[in-house]
């Protein structure tokens, strides 16, 4: 294969260990991340607020994300997500809603 069509080649198959990016490549990567608050993909604009209520519908607490609500409730984020979708009760005493 001609060298101009090769990219991301590693000296060890299946591993990026030992691969060193050129200064040009590092600059391109850096420029592509400018303005990205979290390069890992956890974009704060994707967060959905969550309102936690008791069974009677009285607001107990409000959170900026499902993760923070899950920590407060003592469950994992997936449990909060499922409760939101199904309208189910969490920990036998809380309901969760989107604001």
C-alpha positions, -999 to 999 in steps of 0.1 A, spaced: 0 0 0 15 34 -9 26 54 21 3 84 14 -27 60 21 -14 46 53 -23 61 87 -25 51 123 1 23 118 16 9 150 48 -11 152 29 -36 174 -3 -51 160 -34 -42 181 -15 -18 202 -8 19 201 20 15 226 52 31 212 34 52 185 45 88 185 25 114 167 43 140 146 42 176 157 19 183 128 -5 156 139 -4 167 176 -12 203 164 -42 190 144 -55 170 173 -51 200 196 -69 223 172 -98 198 168 -103 199 206 -104 237 209 -137 248 225 -145 212 236 -150 215 273 -147 178 278 -128 158 252 -142 125 264 -176 132 250 -195 140 282 -210 172 268 -226 192 296 -253 204 271 -265 167 269 -273 166 305 -309 163 316 -321 178 348 -340 155 372 -366 163 398 -370 139 427 -404 137 444 -420 116 471 -449 92 462 -473 121 468 -456 142 442 -440 167 466 -406 179 453 -378 166 475 -347 177 455 -336 188 420 -305 178 402 -287 190 371 -280 155 358 -292 119 362 -258 110 376 -260 134 405 -296 123 412 -285 87 412 -257 94 437 -281 112 460 -306 83 457 -279 57 462 -286 39 429 -268 38 396 -275 62 367 -292 34 347 -318 30 375 -327 67 372 -328 65 335 -352 35 335 -374 51 361 -377 82 339 -387 62 309 -411 39 327 -425 63 353 -415 38 380 -406 43 417 -370 44 428 -360 28 461 -397 22 469 -403 58 478 -392 83 451 -404 93 417 -382 110 392 -392 135 365 -376 157 339 -381 194 348 
